[in-house]
Amino acid sequence: MAMGVSSRRLRVLQLTLPGTYGEAIATKAFVEEHAFETILVVTSPYHARRSLATFRSVLKPDRVMVGIAPATASSPARPERWWATPYDRAYVRYEWAAIAYYALRHGILSWA
């Protein structure tokens, strides 16, 4: 059991595309195969906004309800003080660039 989740409930999905978009595509195939109605995406705090937008865009909210849970207990990220450390500042810059890229490349608007 890891972080309170039984290993029976964990699945490693084969990715055919890189990044969060690739993870969402792989999840879509798995969700459709197993007829899930709800999924919970667990990711780093700074990545939560783009992850949620990406998974909702790919999975279509009328078919699958997607929730997000930032993994704050296992992440070194401190969003409440993002300006205080080089790690946090770099991650914030990276995520804003990735949000812009996903808007242009995939049409996913994380701010909408």
N, C-alpha and C positions, 0 to 999 in steps of 0.2 A: 504494500500500500504506500503510495507516494502522495504527500500533501493531502491526505484524506480521501483519495480516490483509489478504489480497488483496481488492481492491474487487469482484471477481467473486463473492465469498462474502458480501457485505453486501446486505441487503434493507431497504428502508424500508417499513414497514407502515402502511396507512391505519387510523387510529383512529376508532372510532365512539363510544367512551366515554372520558372523561378519566382521567388518572392511571394508576397502576400497574395497577389492575384493568382499565382499558381496554386497556393494553398486553398484558396476559395474555390477554384475550379475542381481540384481533387476532392474537396469536401462536398461539393455539389453532386458529383457522381456517387459518392458514398451515401449521402443523405437520400438521394433518389432510389438507390438500390435497396435501402433499408427502411424507406418510408418514414423518416423522422419528420416531426412537425416543429421541433424546437431544438436549437443548438446553443451552446454557450462557448464563446471564443475567449480564451484566457491568453493574455499577452502582456507585454511590458506597459507601464503607465503611459509613456509618450506615444506608443504605437496604437493605443486603443482607438482613437478617433478614426484613423485611416483603416484600421482593421475592420471596425464596425461598418464603415461606409462600403468597403470592398465586399465583405461577405453579404451585406444586405443587397448590394447591387447584383452580385452574381447569383445569389440564391432566391431572389425575388420574394419580398416580404409577404405576398399573398399566398405563398406556398409553404414557406418555412420562417418561423419566428427566430430571429437572431438576437442574442444578448451578448454583452461584453463584460468581462471581469478583469480589470487590471491586476496583474500579479504583484501587488505592492510588497508583500511579505518576502518575496524571493528576488526582488529587483533592487539594484543599487540606486535606481532613479529616485529623485526627490522633487516631484513637480511643484510642490509648494515653495521650493527655493531653487528653481531651475537655473537661476543666474549665479548661484553660489559656487559651483564646482565646474571644472573644465568638462568633465563627463556629461553633466546635465546640459551645459550650454551647447556642446557638440551634438548631443542627441536631439535637442530642440531644433537646431539648424538643419540636421539631417531630415527630420520628420517634415519640416515645412517644405524642404526641397522635394521630398517624396510625395507629399500631398499635391504639389504643383505638377509633378510628373504624372501621377495617377489621373489627375484631371485632364491633362493633355493626351496621354497615351490611351487611357481606358474610359475616359468620360465619367470618372467617379469623382463626385464633388463631396469632399469630406466636411465641408462647411455648410452644406445645404440641409 
